[in-house]
Amino acid sequence: MRSKESGKVRYAYGAAMALLLGGSAFSLATGQAGAQVPQNAPGTSALAPRAGAPMSFADLVARLQPAVVNISTKQRVPVKTQTDPFEQFFRQFDPTQPQGQSGQGSGSNDNQQRTREAGSLGSGFIISADGYIVTNNHLIQGLTGTGTVDTVTVTTNDGKEYPAKIIGRDDTSDLALLKIDGHNLPFVTWGDSTKARVGDWVIAIGDPYGVGSTVTAGIISALHRGITGSGAYDRYIQTDAAINMGNSGGPMFDLNGNVIGINSALISPTGASVGIGLAIPSELARPVIDALMKGQRPVRGYLGVGLQPVDEDLAPSLGLPKDSGEIIRTVVPNGPAAKAGLQQGDVIVKVNGTQVTSDQTVSFLIANSPVGQRIPVEIVRNGKHGTVYVTLADRPTEEALNKIVSGDSGAAGTSGTAVATSQKALGLSLARLTPELAKSANLPAGSHGVIITGVDPNSDASEQGLQRGDLIMSVNNQAVADPAQVIAGVDGARKAGRTSVLLLIKRGDSTPAFIAVSISPKQG
C-alpha cells in the first residue's frame, strides 16, 4: 500500500485490508449486456429514474455496474536492511567478509539489494468492447514516483481476471489507459461534465477497501474545486457520494448513465469518507484518454512560469484587490514567458482576453490554449497595466519539468566576505549574504539577496513563517543585496500608503515564493 497526499487530500486507492483480500473483487452484481452496445446506450430501457427524488437507482446500476472493474497491481520494492551492530567487530577477525554478512552463515548473497512485494487496489471502467480501460495514473505508477508497477490485473464484475497492459499514462492529469484482451465486453461512454450543475444527482461505482463492487449516490457539491491551488487539472467535481480508498479510477455517472468524472481523491482528516469526494471532470479527462488511445502524448500549452495567487495577504502589498490575478514568482530561462519579456513579480490578470480567477486559473487557461498560438497576456507591473504577447510552447513532461532549473533574478553579486553590521526591518535582523552564510543556510551557489539572521517572535514576519536563514531576494519587486535596500523598500511602501510589503523569499534550495509582511508604525 502507498499513500499520496496533498495537505489532507488523500488519493482513494487500496488500503491494507484490501491487500489482504489478495486483489480479487467480490461480485455484488450480475448481468452481462449485449455485445458492441454501450451499457449506457439510450433506447434499450429507461435508465434514468423519474425527475425529482428518485425512487431507486437499481435499474440504472444494473446496466452500468458490469462495465466497472477492480484493478490490482504488484511490484518489487527495495527493503532497508538494519545494520548488524556486530558486523564491524567480526570484520576485525575476517577482513574478507562481505559487507552486510556479519558471519551469520545465511548462505545468501547479501550484496544484492533485498526487495519485497507491494501492491495496491483501485477501480477503473471499460470504454470499449475490446477492452480499453480508464483509471488513475497513481494506481499504476511506481512507488518511487517514477516508472510503473510490474503487473496489473483487472477483475471484472463477473469475477474473471485479465492481465492488463499499460497503453499510456499522464502524470499531469493523473490518468492512465489500460488494455485487456477481450471482446464483446460491457462498456460505457463519456458524458458532458460542462453541463453538470451543483445539486445534480450522481452515482459512484468502485471497489473501496477491496470489499467488492460498491455503489454510492449523492449530489454534486461543487464544481471547479481546487485542492492544490495551481495546475491545469486542479478543477475537480466535488460530491458527497461516499468515496473511499479503492474508489480511485472508478466512474462518476450522471442520471443518464454517462461518465462525467473519474473518482480520484478525497479530503478527509482520517482517510475515510467524510462526504468530500473529488472526481476529474470528463471535459478534462476525455481529450487525454483519446490521445493515449492513439499512442500520443497529450499536448498542452506551456508558458514557463511559476505562479501563486494574489490572495488577501499579497494583495495589499501590490496595491491590488484580492483574487485579482496570479503573480509570477519564477520564470523558466529561455521559455515562452522569458522570450516574451514576462518578469518575476508581474501579476497576470488576463489570458487571451479571459479574466484570471480562482476557477479560470492561468495554468488552466494556458494548458487549454493551442500550442504555437500567439496570445495576449495582460499584466500589472509596478502598478501599471500592460499587455505582453506570448507564443505558447508544448508543455514538457512532468519528468522533464522537474529537471528544469528556474533562474533566480536578483542583484549583482556582493563583494567581499565580511558580514555587514546587522540591521533591522519588519522585526527581522538582516545581513548581507556571504559565502559562509549561504553555506550555513543551504542556499545554492550564486544566490543573491539579504539573509535573515533573526526574527522577532512577536512580529508579523514571524506569523507569516519567516525564519532565520531565509533569503530576501527582492522587496516590492526590486532586487536587494544590502539590508539598507530592504529598509528603503519598506519605507517606500509605507510612503505609498501600502499596509504591507512584498518580499520574495528563498529557503534553502526550494523555489522562491512571495510573502506579504504587514508594516507597523514601530517597525523600521
C-alpha positions in Angstrom: 0.0 0.0 0.0 1.1 3.5 -0.6 -0.4 6.9 0.2 -0.2 10.1 -1.8 -1.4 13.2 0.0 -1.7 16.9 -0.6 -2.5 18.5 2.7 -5.4 16.5 3.9 -6.2 15.3 0.4 -5.9 11.5 0.2 -5.9 9.6 -3.0 -8.6 6.9 -2.8 -6.9 3.6 -3.6 -6.4 0.3 -1.9 -5.6 0.0 1.8 -4.0 -2.7 3.9 -7.3 -4.6 4.4 -7.9 -4.6 0.7 -4.4 -6.1 0.1 -5.2 -8.9 2.5 -8.1 -9.9 0.2 -5.5 -10.9 -2.4 -6.5 -8.5 -5.1 -9.7 -10.2 -6.1 -13.0 -8.4 -6.1 -16.2 -9.9 -4.8 -19.0 -9.5 -7.3 -22.1 -8.0 -5.9 -24.0 -7.5 -9.2 -24.9 -9.6 -12.2 -25.7 -9.2 -15.8 -23.6 -9.1 -19.0 -25.0 -6.6 -21.5 -25.4 -7.2 -25.2 -22.3 -7.1 -27.3 -21.0 -4.0 -29.1 -23.6 -1.8 -27.4 -22.6 0.7 -24.7 -24.0 -0.1 -21.3 -25.4 3.4 -21.2 -26.9 3.4 -24.7 -30.4 5.1 -24.8 -33.5 3.4 -26.0 -32.9 -0.1 -24.6 -34.6 0.7 -21.4 -35.5 3.7 -19.2 -32.1 4.3 -17.5 -33.0 7.5 -15.5 -35.3 7.5 -12.5 -38.1 9.9 -12.6 -37.5 13.6 -12.1 -37.0 14.8 -8.5 -36.0 12.4 -5.7 -35.5 9.0 -7.4 -37.4 6.0 -6.1 -34.5 3.8 -6.9 -31.2 3.7 -8.8 -31.4 -0.1 -9.3 -32.2 -0.3 -13.0 -29.5 2.2 -13.8 -26.9 0.5 -11.7 -27.8 -3.0 -13.1 -26.7 -1.7 -16.6 -23.7 0.3 -15.5 -22.0 -2.0 -12.9 -20.7 -4.7 -15.3 -18.5 -2.1 -17.0 -16.7 -1.1 -13.8 -13.7 -3.2 -12.8 -11.3 -3.8 -10.0 -7.6 -3.1 -10.6 -4.8 -4.7 -8.6 -1.1 -4.1 -9.0 2.1 -5.7 -7.8 5.8 -4.6 -7.8 9.0 -5.4 -6.1 10.3 -2.5 -3.9 13.6 -2.2 -2.0 13.8 -3.0 1.6 16.0 -1.2 4.0 18.1 -3.6 6.0 19.2 -3.0 9.5 22.9 -2.7 10.2 24.2 -5.5 12.4 26.0 -3.9 15.4 28.5 -6.8 15.5 29.5 -6.5 11.8 32.5 -4.3 12.3 33.6 -6.4 15.3 33.6 -9.6 13.3 35.3 -8.0 10.3 38.4 -7.4 12.6 39.0 -11.1 12.5 38.0 -11.7 8.9 38.5 -8.6 6.7 37.5 -10.5 3.6 34.0 -11.0 4.9 31.4 -9.2 2.6 29.7 -6.1 3.9 26.3 -7.0 5.5 27.0 -10.7 6.0 28.3 -10.4 9.6 29.3 -14.0 9.7 25.8 -15.2 10.1 26.2 -18.1 7.7 23.0 -17.4 5.9 24.4 -18.5 2.6 22.6 -15.7 0.8 24.1 -13.1 -1.4 23.8 -10.1 0.8 25.5 -7.8 -1.8 22.2 -7.9 -3.7 19.6 -5.4 -2.6 16.7 -7.0 -0.8 13.2 -6.4 -2.0 9.6 -7.2 -1.0 6.4 -7.4 -3.0 3.9 -4.5 -2.7 0.6 -3.8 -4.3 -2.4 -1.6 -4.4 -6.1 -1.8 -5.3 -8.3 0.6 -7.2 -11.0 0.8 -9.8 -11.5 1.5 -13.5 -14.1 1.4 -16.2 -14.2 -0.2 -19.7 -14.8 2.3 -22.5 -14.7 -0.1 -25.5 -16.0 -3.6 -26.3 -12.4 -4.8 -27.0 -11.1 -3.9 -23.5 -9.7 -0.4 -23.2 -9.9 0.7 -19.5 -9.6 4.1 -17.9 -8.1 4.5 -14.4 -5.8 6.8 -12.4 -2.1 7.1 -13.1 -1.2 7.0 -9.4 -2.6 3.4 -9.2 -0.1 2.1 -11.8 2.8 4.4 -11.1 5.9 3.0 -9.3 6.2 3.6 -5.6 9.3 5.8 -6.1 7.2 8.2 -8.3 8.8 7.1 -11.5 8.2 4.1 -13.8 5.3 1.8 -13.4 4.3 -1.3 -11.4 5.4 -4.7 -12.5 2.0 -6.3 -13.1 -1.6 -5.0 -13.4 -4.6 -7.4 -13.0 -8.1 -6.4 -14.0 -11.1 -8.3 -12.4 -14.4 -7.8 -14.0 -17.8 -7.7 -12.2 -18.4 -11.4 -13.0 -15.1 -12.4 -11.3 -13.0 -13.0 -14.4 -9.3 -11.9 -14.1 -7.3 -10.5 -17.0 -3.7 -9.4 -17.2 -3.6 -5.8 -18.3 -1.2 -3.9 -20.5 -0.4 -0.2 -19.8 -1.2 1.6 -23.0 -0.3 5.1 -21.8 -0.3 7.3 -18.8 -0.2 11.0 -18.0 1.2 12.3 -14.7 -0.2 15.8 -15.1 -3.8 14.8 -15.2 -3.3 11.6 -13.1 -4.9 9.4 -15.8 -3.9 6.1 -17.4 -5.2 3.8 -20.1 -5.1 0.0 -19.8 -6.0 -2.7 -22.3 -7.1 -6.3 -21.7 -7.7 -8.9 -24.3 -11.4 -9.4 -24.7 -14.3 -9.0 -27.0 -18.0 -8.2 -26.5 -17.1 -6.7 -23.2 -19.6 -4.4 -21.4 -18.6 -0.7 -21.7 -19.8 2.8 -21.0 -19.4 6.1 -22.8 -18.5 9.7 -21.8 -20.9 12.4 -20.8 -20.5 16.1 -20.8 -19.3 17.5 -17.4 -19.7 21.1 -18.7 -23.5 20.6 -18.3 -23.2 19.4 -14.7 -24.8 21.6 -12.1 -24.3 21.8 -8.3 -27.1 19.8 -6.8 -27.4 17.2 -9.6 -27.6 13.6 -8.6 -24.5 11.4 -9.3 -23.6 7.8 -8.8 -20.1 6.4 -8.0 -19.2 2.8 -8.6 -15.9 1.2 -7.5 -14.2 -1.2 -5.1 -13.5 0.6 -1.8 -11.1 -1.3 0.5 -11.3 -4.3 -1.8 -14.7 -5.4 -0.4 -16.1 -5.7 -3.9 -18.2 -3.7 -6.3 -19.9 -0.9 -4.4 -22.4 1.7 -5.4 -22.9 5.1 -3.7 -25.1 8.0 -4.6 -25.1 11.7 -3.8 -25.2 15.1 -5.4 -22.6 17.4 -7.0 -21.5 19.6 -4.1 -19.2 21.9 -6.1 -17.6 22.4 -9.5 -14.1 23.5 -10.4 -13.0 22.6 -6.9 -9.2 23.3 -6.4 -7.2 21.3 -3.9 -3.6 22.4 -4.7 -4.2 26.0 -5.7 -2.4 25.5 -9.0 -2.2 23.3 -12.1 -4.2 22.8 -15.2 -6.2 19.9 -13.8 -6.9 21.3 -10.4 -10.7 21.6 -11.3 -12.4 18.7 -9.6 -16.1 17.8 -9.3 -16.9 17.6 -5.6 -19.5 15.2 -4.4 -21.0 13.9 -1.1 -21.4 10.4 -2.6 -19.1 8.2 -0.5 -15.6 7.9 -2.0 -13.1 5.8 -0.1 -9.7 4.2 -0.6 -10.1 1.9 -3.6 -12.6 4.1 -5.4 -9.7 5.7 -7.3 -10.1 5.4 -11.1 -13.8 4.4 -10.8 -16.5 6.3 -12.8 -18.9 9.0 -11.6 -22.2 8.8 -13.6 -24.9 11.3 -14.1 -28.6 10.1 -14.1 -28.4 9.4 -17.9 -25.7 6.8 -17.1 -22.9 8.8 -18.7 -19.4 9.1 -17.2 -19.0 12.8 -16.2 -16.0 12.2 -13.9 -13.2 9.8 -12.7 -13.2 9.5 -8.9 -9.7 10.3 -7.8 -9.3 11.7 -4.3 -10.9 12.6 -1.1 -10.5 15.3 1.6 -10.5 13.7 5.0 -8.8 14.0 8.3 -9.0 10.3 8.9 -8.5 8.8 5.4 -12.2 7.6 5.4 -15.1 9.3 3.6 -16.4 12.4 5.3 -18.5 13.4 2.3 -15.9 15.3 0.3 -15.0 13.2 -2.7 -13.3 14.5 -5.8 -13.5 13.5 -9.4 -11.7 14.6 -12.6 -14.3 16.1 -14.9 -14.8 14.3 -18.2 -14.2 17.5 -20.1 -10.6 17.3 -19.0 -10.2 13.5 -19.0 -11.6 12.6 -22.4 -9.0 14.5 -24.5 -6.2 12.9 -22.5 -7.6 9.4 -22.9 -8.3 10.0 -26.6 -4.6 11.0 -27.1 -3.3 8.0 -25.1 -5.5 5.6 -27.2 -3.9 7.0 -30.3 -0.4 6.4 -28.8 0.2 10.1 -28.5 1.3 12.3 -25.6 -1.4 14.8 -24.6 -0.5 18.3 -25.9 -0.9 21.3 -23.7 0.1 25.0 -23.9 3.1 26.0 -21.9 4.1 29.4 -20.6 7.2 28.6 -18.5 6.5 30.4 -15.2 5.9 29.5 -11.5 2.8 31.2 -10.1 1.0 31.9 -6.9 -2.5 33.5 -6.4 -2.8 37.2 -5.3 -4.6 36.3 -2.1 -5.8 38.6 0.7 -2.2 38.6 2.2 -0.4 39.6 -1.0 -3.0 41.9 -2.5 -2.3 44.9 -0.1 1.4 44.8 -0.8 0.7 45.0 -4.5 -2.0 47.7 -4.3 -4.5 45.3 -5.9 -7.8 43.8 -4.9 -7.6 40.2 -3.6 -8.1 37.4 -6.2 -7.2 39.8 -9.0 -4.8 37.5 -10.7 -1.6 35.4 -10.2 1.9 36.7 -9.5 4.9 35.3 -11.3 7.4 34.0 -8.8 9.8 32.3 -11.2 10.5 32.5 -14.9 12.0 29.5 -16.7 15.1 30.6 -18.7 14.6 30.6 -22.5 10.9 29.6 -22.0 8.0 31.2 -23.8 7.4 33.7 -21.0 11.1 34.7 -20.8 11.2 35.2 -24.5 8.1 37.4 -24.5 9.5 39.6 -21.7 7.5 38.5 -18.7 9.3 39.1 -15.5 9.3 37.8 -11.9 6.8 39.9 -9.9 4.4 40.5 -12.9 0.8 39.9 -12.0 -1.1 38.1 -14.8 -4.7 39.4 -14.8 -6.0 38.2 -18.2 -5.0 35.4 -20.6 -6.2 35.8 -24.2 -8.9 38.1 -23.1 -10.2 35.9 -20.2 -10.1 37.2 -16.7 -7.9 35.1 -14.3 -10.0 33.9 -11.4 -9.9 31.0 -8.9 -11.9 28.9 -11.4 -10.1 30.2 -14.6 -6.5 29.9 -13.4 -3.5 30.9 -15.5 -2.4 27.2 -15.7 -5.9 26.1 -16.9 -6.2 28.8 -19.5 -2.7 28.3 -20.8 -2.9 24.5 -20.9 -6.1 24.7 -22.9 -4.7 27.1 -25.5 -3.3 25.8 -28.7 0.4 25.1 -28.9 2.1 27.6 -31.2 -0.6 30.2 -30.8 0.5 33.8 -30.1 -1.8 35.1 -27.3 -2.1 38.4 -25.4 -1.3 38.2 -21.6 -2.4 41.2 -19.7 -0.2 42.0 -16.7 0.3 44.5 -13.9 3.9 45.6 -13.5 4.8 48.1 -10.7 1.2 49.2 -10.6 0.9 49.8 -14.3 -1.2 47.7 -16.7 0.3 46.3 -19.9 0.0 43.5 -22.4 2.7 41.0 -23.5 2.2 38.7 -26.4 3.4 35.1 -25.8 3.8 32.3 -28.3 2.9 29.1 -26.4 5.2 26.1 -26.4 4.3 22.4 -25.9 4.3 21.6 -22.2 7.1 19.2 -21.3 6.5 16.0 -19.4 6.5 16.2 -15.6 9.8 14.4 -15.5 11.3 17.0 -17.9 9.8 19.9 -15.9 11.4 18.5 -12.7 14.8 18.8 -14.3 14.3 22.4 -15.4 16.1 24.7 -13.0 14.5 28.1 -12.7 16.8 31.0 -12.9 16.5 33.3 -9.9 16.5 37.0 -10.7 18.4 39.1 -8.2 21.0 41.8 -7.7 24.6 41.6 -8.9 26.8 39.6 -6.6 28.1 41.3 -3.4 31.7 42.0 -3.0 33.8 41.0 0.0 33.2 38.3 2.5 32.7 40.3 5.7 29.3 40.4 7.2 27.8 43.9 7.3 26.6 45.2 10.7 23.2 43.6 11.3 20.3 45.9 10.6 16.6 45.5 11.4 13.4 45.9 9.5 9.9 44.4 9.8 11.1 42.7 13.1 13.9 41.0 11.1 17.6 41.1 11.8 19.3 41.3 8.4 22.8 40.9 6.9 24.5 40.9 3.6 24.8 37.4 2.1 28.3 35.9 2.3 29.5 32.6 1.1 29.7 31.4 4.7 26.2 32.4 5.5 24.9 30.9 2.2 26.5 27.6 3.0 25.1 27.5 6.5 21.6 28.3 5.2 21.9 25.6 2.5 21.4 28.2 -0.3 22.6 27.3 -3.8 25.8 28.7 -5.1 25.3 32.0 -6.8 22.3 33.1 -4.7 21.8 36.8 -4.2 19.9 38.8 -1.6 19.8 39.7 2.0 19.8 36.9 4.6 17.6 36.9 7.7 19.7 36.4 10.8 17.0 36.7 13.4 13.2 37.0 13.7 11.2 38.8 16.4 8.7 36.2 17.6 6.1 38.9 18.1 6.3 40.3 14.6 4.0 39.7 11.6 7.1 38.3 9.8 7.2 35.5 12.4 3.5 34.9 12.0 4.0 34.6 8.2 6.5 31.9 8.8 9.8 33.7 8.1 12.8 32.0 9.7 16.5 32.6 10.4 18.4 31.6 7.2 15.7 32.7 4.8 16.9 34.8 1.9 15.1 38.0 0.9 15.7 38.3 -2.9 13.5 41.3 -3.6 11.3 43.9 -1.9 8.3 45.2 -3.8 9.8 43.5 -6.9 13.1 45.4 -6.5 16.2 43.2 -6.1 18.1 43.7 -2.9 21.7 42.9 -1.9 22.1 45.0 1.2 19.9 45.4 4.4 19.7 49.2 3.6 17.9 48.4 0.4 15.3 46.3 2.4 14.8 49.2 4.8 14.4 51.6 1.8 11.9 49.3 0.2 9.8 49.2 3.4 9.9 53.0 3.7 8.9 53.3 0.1 5.9 51.0 0.6 4.9 53.0 3.7 5.1 56.3 1.8 3.0 54.8 -0.9 0.2 54.1 1.6 0.7 50.3 1.5 -0.3 48.3 4.6 2.2 45.5 3.8 5.4 45.0 1.9 6.0 42.2 -0.7 9.1 40.1 -0.1 10.4 37.4 -2.4 11.8 34.7 -0.1 14.0 31.7 -0.9 14.6 29.0 1.7 17.4 26.5 1.0 17.1 25.1 -2.4 13.3 25.4 -2.6 11.5 27.5 -5.2 11.2 31.2 -4.2 7.8 32.4 -3.0 6.2 35.8 -2.4 5.2 36.7 1.2 3.5 39.8 2.3 4.5 41.2 5.7 2.5 43.9 7.5 4.0 47.3 8.0 3.5 48.6 11.6 4.5 52.2 12.6 7.1 51.0 15.1 8.9 48.8 12.5 11.7 50.3 10.5 
